[in-house]
């Protein structure tokens, strides 16, 4: 939270490269992509398993850092179903 306050108070331009160390990739985005119509422009909470060594044994061109959240298909289906029920 302190970092956000510092960022907002600063007159310096935002540079996303300063925050690379905070980046987490989501593994296997295909199911999210399939449901992009219902997920677009929404804030959702998705749970998964934190893998701090995601990049050690695989090459993922979409990865933004060494860590990733491994999200199961069941979790994505749960979130999509919840959003569909709210509409």
Backbone atoms as SQL, in Angstrom:
CREATE TABLE atoms (id INTEGER PRIMARY KEY, chain TEXT, resi INTEGER, resn TEXT, atom TEXT, x REAL, y REAL, z REAL);
INSERT INTO atoms VALUES
  (1, 'A', 1, 'UNK', 'N', 0.819, -1.185, 0.000),
  (2, 'A', 1, 'UNK', 'CA', 0.000, 0.000, 0.000),
  (3, 'A', 1, 'UNK', 'C', 0.871, 1.261, 0.000),
  (4, 'A', 2, 'UNK', 'N', 1.981, 1.194, 0.705),
  (5, 'A', 2, 'UNK', 'CA', 2.880, 2.358, 0.724),
  (6, 'A', 2, 'UNK', 'C', 3.373, 2.691, -0.679),
  (7, 'A', 3, 'UNK', 'N', 3.629, 1.645, -1.463),
  (8, 'A', 3, 'UNK', 'CA', 4.123, 1.869, -2.822),
  (9, 'A', 3, 'UNK', 'C', 3.069, 2.570, -3.672),
  (10, 'A', 4, 'UNK', 'N', 1.818, 2.191, -3.530),
  (11, 'A', 4, 'UNK', 'CA', 0.756, 2.862, -4.282),
  (12, 'A', 4, 'UNK', 'C', 0.640, 4.326, -3.893),
  (13, 'A', 5, 'UNK', 'N', 0.714, 4.599, -2.605),
  (14, 'A', 5, 'UNK', 'CA', 0.646, 5.983, -2.153),
  (15, 'A', 5, 'UNK', 'C', 1.820, 6.789, -2.711),
  (16, 'A', 6, 'UNK', 'N', 2.997, 6.181, -2.692),
  (17, 'A', 6, 'UNK', 'CA', 4.180, 6.862, -3.229),
  (18, 'A', 6, 'UNK', 'C', 4.003, 7.120, -4.725),
  (19, 'A', 7, 'UNK', 'N', 3.481, 6.143, -5.443),
  (20, 'A', 7, 'UNK', 'CA', 3.282, 6.267, -6.881),
  (21, 'A', 7, 'UNK', 'C', 2.302, 7.392, -7.201),
  (22, 'A', 8, 'UNK', 'N', 1.188, 7.427, -6.494),
  (23, 'A', 8, 'UNK', 'CA', 0.186, 8.463, -6.743),
  (24, 'A', 8, 'UNK', 'C', 0.685, 9.856, -6.377),
  (25, 'A', 9, 'UNK', 'N', 1.535, 9.953, -5.377),
  (26, 'A', 9, 'UNK', 'CA', 2.040, 11.244, -4.937),
  (27, 'A', 9, 'UNK', 'C', 3.176, 11.758, -5.824),
  (28, 'A', 10, 'UNK', 'N', 3.746, 10.879, -6.617),
  (29, 'A', 10, 'UNK', 'CA', 4.896, 11.236, -7.433),
  (30, 'A', 10, 'UNK', 'C', 4.465, 11.960, -8.706),
  (31, 'A', 11, 'UNK', 'N', 5.325, 12.838, -9.177),
  (32, 'A', 11, 'UNK', 'CA', 5.054, 13.490, -10.459),
  (33, 'A', 11, 'UNK', 'C', 5.838, 12.821, -11.587),
  (34, 'A', 12, 'UNK', 'N', 6.485, 11.701, -11.282),
  (35, 'A', 12, 'UNK', 'CA', 7.236, 10.956, -12.282),
  (36, 'A', 12, 'UNK', 'C', 6.291, 10.090, -13.120),
  (37, 'A', 13, 'UNK', 'N', 6.580, 9.896, -14.400),
  (38, 'A', 13, 'UNK', 'CA', 5.730, 9.032, -15.226),
  (39, 'A', 13, 'UNK', 'C', 5.810, 7.574, -14.769),
  (40, 'A', 14, 'UNK', 'N', 4.726, 6.857, -14.952),
  (41, 'A', 14, 'UNK', 'CA', 4.669, 5.447, -14.569),
  (42, 'A', 14, 'UNK', 'C', 5.481, 4.608, -15.540),
  (43, 'A', 15, 'UNK', 'N', 6.344, 3.766, -15.019),
  (44, 'A', 15, 'UNK', 'CA', 7.126, 2.846, -15.834),
  (45, 'A', 15, 'UNK', 'C', 6.871, 1.440, -15.326),
  (46, 'A', 16, 'UNK', 'N', 6.116, 0.621, -16.076),
  (47, 'A', 16, 'UNK', 'CA', 5.768, -0.719, -15.597),
  (48, 'A', 16, 'UNK', 'C', 6.978, -1.616, -15.340),
  (49, 'A', 17, 'UNK', 'N', 8.100, -1.322, -15.976),
  (50, 'A', 17, 'UNK', 'CA', 9.299, -2.144, -15.743),
  (51, 'A', 17, 'UNK', 'C', 9.773, -2.076, -14.298),
  (52, 'A', 18, 'UNK', 'N', 9.424, -0.987, -13.608),
  (53, 'A', 18, 'UNK', 'CA', 9.793, -0.862, -12.196),
  (54, 'A', 18, 'UNK', 'C', 9.080, -1.903, -11.329),
  (55, 'A', 19, 'UNK', 'N', 8.040, -2.507, -11.856),
  (56, 'A', 19, 'UNK', 'CA', 7.213, -3.419, -11.065),
  (57, 'A', 19, 'UNK', 'C', 7.270, -4.864, -11.568),
  (58, 'A', 20, 'UNK', 'N', 8.236, -5.178, -12.404),
  (59, 'A', 20, 'UNK', 'CA', 8.374, -6.539, -12.925),
  (60, 'A', 20, 'UNK', 'C', 8.472, -7.577, -11.813),
  (61, 'A', 21, 'UNK', 'N', 9.141, -7.229, -10.727),
  (62, 'A', 21, 'UNK', 'CA', 9.326, -8.199, -9.640),
  (63, 'A', 21, 'UNK', 'C', 8.000, -8.548, -8.966),
  (64, 'A', 22, 'UNK', 'N', 6.969, -7.744, -9.166),
  (65, 'A', 22, 'UNK', 'CA', 5.664, -7.994, -8.558),
  (66, 'A', 22, 'UNK', 'C', 4.736, -8.753, -9.497),
  (67, 'A', 23, 'UNK', 'N', 5.199, -9.036, -10.683),
  (68, 'A', 23, 'UNK', 'CA', 4.356, -9.649, -11.700),
  (69, 'A', 23, 'UNK', 'C', 4.191, -11.149, -11.450),
  (70, 'A', 24, 'UNK', 'N', 2.959, -11.608, -11.572),
  (71, 'A', 24, 'UNK', 'CA', 2.660, -13.035, -11.513),
  (72, 'A', 24, 'UNK', 'C', 1.970, -13.438, -12.802),
  (73, 'A', 25, 'UNK', 'N', 2.409, -14.530, -13.380),
  (74, 'A', 25, 'UNK', 'CA', 1.748, -15.060, -14.571),
  (75, 'A', 25, 'UNK', 'C', 0.620, -15.973, -14.145),
  (76, 'A', 26, 'UNK', 'N', -0.362, -16.089, -14.998),
  (77, 'A', 26, 'UNK', 'CA', -1.398, -17.111, -14.830),
  (78, 'A', 26, 'UNK', 'C', -1.083, -18.213, -15.819),
  (79, 'A', 27, 'UNK', 'N', -1.024, -19.438, -15.333),
  (80, 'A', 27, 'UNK', 'CA', -0.719, -20.534, -16.246),
  (81, 'A', 27, 'UNK', 'C', -1.965, -20.906, -17.045),
  (82, 'A', 28, 'UNK', 'N', -1.767, -21.376, -18.246),
  (83, 'A', 28, 'UNK', 'CA', -2.810, -21.879, -19.132),
  (84, 'A', 28, 'UNK', 'C', -4.010, -20.932, -19.225),
  (85, 'A', 29, 'UNK', 'N', -3.861, -19.941, -20.045),
  (86, 'A', 29, 'UNK', 'CA', -4.901, -18.930, -20.204),
  (87, 'A', 29, 'UNK', 'C', -6.005, -19.345, -21.178),
  (88, 'A', 30, 'UNK', 'N', -5.913, -20.527, -21.754),
  (89, 'A', 30, 'UNK', 'CA', -6.869, -20.909, -22.792),
  (90, 'A', 30, 'UNK', 'C', -8.316, -20.912, -22.302),
  (91, 'A', 31, 'UNK', 'N', -8.574, -21.411, -21.116),
  (92, 'A', 31, 'UNK', 'CA', -9.947, -21.442, -20.612),
  (93, 'A', 31, 'UNK', 'C', -10.436, -20.032, -20.279),
  (94, 'A', 32, 'UNK', 'N', -9.554, -19.193, -19.775),
  (95, 'A', 32, 'UNK', 'CA', -9.929, -17.797, -19.548),
  (96, 'A', 32, 'UNK', 'C', -10.280, -17.130, -20.878),
  (97, 'A', 33, 'UNK', 'N', -9.490, -17.421, -21.900),
  (98, 'A', 33, 'UNK', 'CA', -9.732, -16.845, -23.222),
  (99, 'A', 33, 'UNK', 'C', -11.076, -17.311, -23.778),
  (100, 'A', 34, 'UNK', 'N', -11.410, -18.569, -23.575),
  (101, 'A', 34, 'UNK', 'CA', -12.690, -19.100, -24.061),
  (102, 'A', 34, 'UNK', 'C', -13.874, -18.361, -23.439),
  (103, 'A', 35, 'UNK', 'N', -13.708, -17.874, -22.230),
  (104, 'A', 35, 'UNK', 'CA', -14.797, -17.200, -21.516),
  (105, 'A', 35, 'UNK', 'C', -14.566, -15.695, -21.411),
  (106, 'A', 36, 'UNK', 'N', -13.796, -15.151, -22.325),
  (107, 'A', 36, 'UNK', 'CA', -13.456, -13.731, -22.268),
  (108, 'A', 36, 'UNK', 'C', -14.677, -12.828, -22.348),
  (109, 'A', 37, 'UNK', 'N', -15.751, -13.296, -22.994),
  (110, 'A', 37, 'UNK', 'CA', -16.945, -12.465, -23.106),
  (111, 'A', 37, 'UNK', 'C', -17.555, -12.157, -21.738),
  (112, 'A', 38, 'UNK', 'N', -17.570, -13.117, -20.846),
  (113, 'A', 38, 'UNK', 'CA', -18.151, -12.890, -19.513),
  (114, 'A', 38, 'UNK', 'C', -17.131, -12.331, -18.520),
  (115, 'A', 39, 'UNK', 'N', -15.833, -12.559, -18.788),
  (116, 'A', 39, 'UNK', 'CA', -14.798, -12.088, -17.873),
  (117, 'A', 39, 'UNK', 'C', -14.312, -10.672, -18.183),
  (118, 'A', 40, 'UNK', 'N', -14.559, -10.197, -19.390),
  (119, 'A', 40, 'UNK', 'CA', -14.071, -8.876, -19.793),
  (120, 'A', 40, 'UNK', 'C', -14.656, -7.782, -18.914),
  (121, 'A', 41, 'UNK', 'N', -13.811, -6.834, -18.572),
  (122, 'A', 41, 'UNK', 'CA', -14.202, -5.656, -17.774),
  (123, 'A', 41, 'UNK', 'C', -14.750, -6.020, -16.403),
  (124, 'A', 42, 'UNK', 'N', -14.281, -7.103, -15.830),
  (125, 'A', 42, 'UNK', 'CA', -14.713, -7.520, -14.491),
  (126, 'A', 42, 'UNK', 'C', -13.488, -7.743, -13.620),
  (127, 'A', 43, 'UNK', 'N', -13.681, -7.487, -12.344),
  (128, 'A', 43, 'UNK', 'CA', -12.682, -7.868, -11.346),
  (129, 'A', 43, 'UNK', 'C', -13.149, -9.182, -10.754),
  (130, 'A', 44, 'UNK', 'N', -12.295, -10.179, -10.791),
  (131, 'A', 44, 'UNK', 'CA', -12.651, -11.480, -10.229),
  (132, 'A', 44, 'UNK', 'C', -11.535, -11.948, -9.307),
  (133, 'A', 45, 'UNK', 'N', -11.891, -12.807, -8.396),
  (134, 'A', 45, 'UNK', 'CA', -10.913, -13.443, -7.522),
  (135, 'A', 45, 'UNK', 'C', -10.795, -14.896, -7.934),
  (136, 'A', 46, 'UNK', 'N', -9.596, -15.273, -8.316),
  (137, 'A', 46, 'UNK', 'CA', -9.328, -16.643, -8.742),
  (138, 'A', 46, 'UNK', 'C', -8.246, -17.197, -7.830),
  (139, 'A', 47, 'UNK', 'N', -8.497, -18.358, -7.273),
  (140, 'A', 47, 'UNK', 'CA', -7.497, -18.976, -6.404),
  (141, 'A', 47, 'UNK', 'C', -6.717, -20.029, -7.181),
  (142, 'A', 48, 'UNK', 'N', -5.525, -20.268, -6.717),
  (143, 'A', 48, 'UNK', 'CA', -4.678, -21.258, -7.358),
  (144, 'A', 48, 'UNK', 'C', -3.489, -21.566, -6.466),
  (145, 'A', 49, 'UNK', 'N', -2.522, -22.223, -7.045),
  (146, 'A', 49, 'UNK', 'CA', -1.313, -22.613, -6.325),
  (147, 'A', 49, 'UNK', 'C', -0.163, -21.736, -6.811),
  (148, 'A', 50, 'UNK', 'N', 0.547, -21.138, -5.883),
  (149, 'A', 50, 'UNK', 'CA', 1.686, -20.292, -6.222),
  (150, 'A', 50, 'UNK', 'C', 2.890, -21.170, -6.543),
  (151, 'A', 51, 'UNK', 'N', 3.447, -20.984, -7.717),
  (152, 'A', 51, 'UNK', 'CA', 4.646, -21.704, -8.145),
  (153, 'A', 51, 'UNK', 'C', 5.760, -20.673, -8.310),
  (154, 'A', 52, 'UNK', 'N', 6.659, -20.614, -7.344),
  (155, 'A', 52, 'UNK', 'CA', 7.734, -19.626, -7.370),
  (156, 'A', 52, 'UNK', 'C', 8.836, -19.962, -8.368),
  (157, 'A', 53, 'UNK', 'N', 8.800, -21.167, -8.910),
  (158, 'A', 53, 'UNK', 'CA', 9.823, -21.595, -9.867),
  (159, 'A', 53, 'UNK', 'C', 9.192, -21.967, -11.202),
  (160, 'A', 54, 'UNK', 'N', 8.158, -21.242, -11.580),
  (161, 'A', 54, 'UNK', 'CA', 7.397, -21.526, -12.794),
  (162, 'A', 54, 'UNK', 'C', 8.276, -21.557, -14.034),
  (163, 'A', 55, 'UNK', 'N', 9.216, -20.645, -14.117),
  (164, 'A', 55, 'UNK', 'CA', 10.052, -20.554, -15.306),
  (165, 'A', 55, 'UNK', 'C', 11.240, -21.487, -15.319),
  (166, 'A', 56, 'UNK', 'N', 11.448, -22.260, -14.269),
  (167, 'A', 56, 'UNK', 'CA', 12.631, -23.120, -14.187),
  (168, 'A', 56, 'UNK', 'C', 12.611, -24.277, -15.173),
  (169, 'A', 57, 'UNK', 'N', 11.449, -24.861, -15.400),
  (170, 'A', 57, 'UNK', 'CA', 11.399, -26.079, -16.219),
  (171, 'A', 57, 'UNK', 'C', 10.492, -25.947, -17.433),
  (172, 'A', 58, 'UNK', 'N', 10.144, -24.736, -17.824),
  (173, 'A', 58, 'UNK', 'CA', 9.302, -24.553, -19.000),
  (174, 'A', 58, 'UNK', 'C', 9.583, -23.198, -19.630),
  (175, 'A', 59, 'UNK', 'N', 9.257, -23.089, -20.887),
  (176, 'A', 59, 'UNK', 'CA', 9.352, -21.826, -21.591),
  (177, 'A', 59, 'UNK', 'C', 7.935, -21.357, -21.871),
  (178, 'A', 60, 'UNK', 'N', 7.563, -20.253, -21.288),
  (179, 'A', 60, 'UNK', 'CA', 6.236, -19.681, -21.490),
  (180, 'A', 60, 'UNK', 'C', 6.424, -18.254, -21.993),
  (181, 'A', 61, 'UNK', 'N', 6.226, -18.033, -23.288),
  (182, 'A', 61, 'UNK', 'CA', 6.459, -16.695, -23.838),
  (183, 'A', 61, 'UNK', 'C', 5.528, -15.620, -23.274),
  (184, 'A', 62, 'UNK', 'N', 4.436, -16.038, -22.633),
  (185, 'A', 62, 'UNK', 'CA', 3.515, -15.069, -22.044),
  (186, 'A', 62, 'UNK', 'C', 3.865, -14.756, -20.592),
  (187, 'A', 63, 'UNK', 'N', 4.775, -15.505, -20.012),
  (188, 'A', 63, 'UNK', 'CA', 5.119, -15.310, -18.601),
  (189, 'A', 63, 'UNK', 'C', 5.788, -13.954, -18.422),
  (190, 'A', 64, 'UNK', 'N', 5.465, -13.304, -17.319),
  (191, 'A', 64, 'UNK', 'CA', 6.043, -11.986, -17.067),
  (192, 'A', 64, 'UNK', 'C', 7.066, -12.018, -15.942),
  (193, 'A', 65, 'UNK', 'N', 7.322, -13.164, -15.384),
  (194, 'A', 65, 'UNK', 'CA', 8.296, -13.260, -14.310),
  (195, 'A', 65, 'UNK', 'C', 8.529, -14.715, -13.942),
  (196, 'A', 66, 'UNK', 'N', 9.331, -14.967, -12.926),
  (197, 'A', 66, 'UNK', 'CA', 9.672, -16.334, -12.557),
  (198, 'A', 66, 'UNK', 'C', 8.570, -17.059, -11.786),
  (199, 'A', 67, 'UNK', 'N', 7.554, -16.349, -11.322),
  (200, 'A', 67, 'UNK', 'CA', 6.501, -16.966, -10.513),
  (201, 'A', 67, 'UNK', 'C', 5.184, -16.962, -11.273),
  (202, 'A', 68, 'UNK', 'N', 4.323, -17.914, -10.923),
  (203, 'A', 68, 'UNK', 'CA', 3.012, -18.012, -11.572),
  (204, 'A', 68, 'UNK', 'C', 1.988, -18.561, -10.592),
  (205, 'A', 69, 'UNK', 'N', 0.750, -18.253, -10.878),
  (206, 'A', 69, 'UNK', 'CA', -0.366, -18.868, -10.175),
  (207, 'A', 69, 'UNK', 'C', -0.905, -19.956, -11.095),
  (208, 'A', 70, 'UNK', 'N', -0.889, -21.172, -10.601),
  (209, 'A', 70, 'UNK', 'CA', -1.424, -22.299, -11.358),
  (210, 'A', 70, 'UNK', 'C', -2.908, -22.394, -11.012),
  (211, 'A', 71, 'UNK', 'N', -3.744, -22.104, -11.984),
  (212, 'A', 71, 'UNK', 'CA', -5.183, -22.083, -11.776),
  (213, 'A', 71, 'UNK', 'C', -5.792, -23.290, -12.468),
  (214, 'A', 72, 'UNK', 'N', -6.537, -24.073, -11.703),
  (215, 'A', 72, 'UNK', 'CA', -7.180, -25.254, -12.269),
  (216, 'A', 72, 'UNK', 'C', -8.419, -24.893, -13.066),
  (217, 'A', 73, 'UNK', 'N', -8.747, -25.734, -14.021),
  (218, 'A', 73, 'UNK', 'CA', -9.938, -25.519, -14.836),
  (219, 'A', 73, 'UNK', 'C', -11.201, -25.477, -13.986),
  (220, 'A', 74, 'UNK', 'N', -11.249, -26.268, -12.916),
  (221, 'A', 74, 'UNK', 'CA', -12.417, -26.265, -12.032),
  (222, 'A', 74, 'UNK', 'C', -12.630, -24.881, -11.417),
  (223, 'A', 75, 'UNK', 'N', -11.549, -24.219, -11.062),
  (224, 'A', 75, 'UNK', 'CA', -11.651, -22.884, -10.465),
  (225, 'A', 75, 'UNK', 'C', -12.183, -21.882, -11.477),
  (226, 'A', 76, 'UNK', 'N', -11.690, -21.941, -12.693),
  (227, 'A', 76, 'UNK', 'CA', -12.169, -21.019, -13.719),
  (228, 'A', 76, 'UNK', 'C', -13.637, -21.279, -14.017),
  (229, 'A', 77, 'UNK', 'N', -14.024, -22.548, -14.098),
  (230, 'A', 77, 'UNK', 'CA', -15.430, -22.895, -14.332),
  (231, 'A', 77, 'UNK', 'C', -16.304, -22.351, -13.200),
  (232, 'A', 78, 'UNK', 'N', -15.810, -22.430, -11.965),
  (233, 'A', 78, 'UNK', 'CA', -16.564, -21.921, -10.813),
  (234, 'A', 78, 'UNK', 'C', -16.792, -20.423, -10.935),
  (235, 'A', 79, 'UNK', 'N', -15.742, -19.682, -11.295),
  (236, 'A', 79, 'UNK', 'CA', -15.849, -18.230, -11.420),
  (237, 'A', 79, 'UNK', 'C', -16.817, -17.869, -12.545),
  (238, 'A', 80, 'UNK', 'N', -16.696, -18.536, -13.665),
  (239, 'A', 80, 'UNK', 'CA', -17.586, -18.267, -14.805),
  (240, 'A', 80, 'UNK', 'C', -19.038, -18.555, -14.425),
  (241, 'A', 81, 'UNK', 'N', -19.272, -19.676, -13.775),
  (242, 'A', 81, 'UNK', 'CA', -20.637, -20.039, -13.366),
  (243, 'A', 81, 'UNK', 'C', -21.217, -18.986, -12.416),
  (244, 'A', 82, 'UNK', 'N', -20.403, -18.526, -11.470),
  (245, 'A', 82, 'UNK', 'CA', -20.848, -17.502, -10.535),
  (246, 'A', 82, 'UNK', 'C', -21.239, -16.214, -11.271),
  (247, 'A', 83, 'UNK', 'N', -20.434, -15.814, -12.237),
  (248, 'A', 83, 'UNK', 'CA', -20.731, -14.607, -13.006),
  (249, 'A', 83, 'UNK', 'C', -21.987, -14.779, -13.849),
  (250, 'A', 84, 'UNK', 'N', -22.156, -15.957, -14.435),
  (251, 'A', 84, 'UNK', 'CA', -23.352, -16.216, -15.230),
  (252, 'A', 84, 'UNK', 'C', -24.615, -16.156, -14.382),
  (253, 'A', 85, 'UNK', 'N', -24.533, -16.655, -13.158),
  (254, 'A', 85, 'UNK', 'CA', -25.695, -16.640, -12.259),
  (255, 'A', 85, 'UNK', 'C', -26.054, -15.217, -11.841),
  (256, 'A', 86, 'UNK', 'N', -25.098, -14.327, -11.829),
  (257, 'A', 86, 'UNK', 'CA', -25.356, -12.937, -11.409),
  (258, 'A', 86, 'UNK', 'C', -26.035, -12.121, -12.498),
  (259, 'A', 87, 'UNK', 'N', -25.912, -12.562, -13.734),
  (260, 'A', 87, 'UNK', 'CA', -26.484, -11.781, -14.843),
  (261, 'A', 87, 'UNK', 'C', -27.974, -11.949, -14.929);
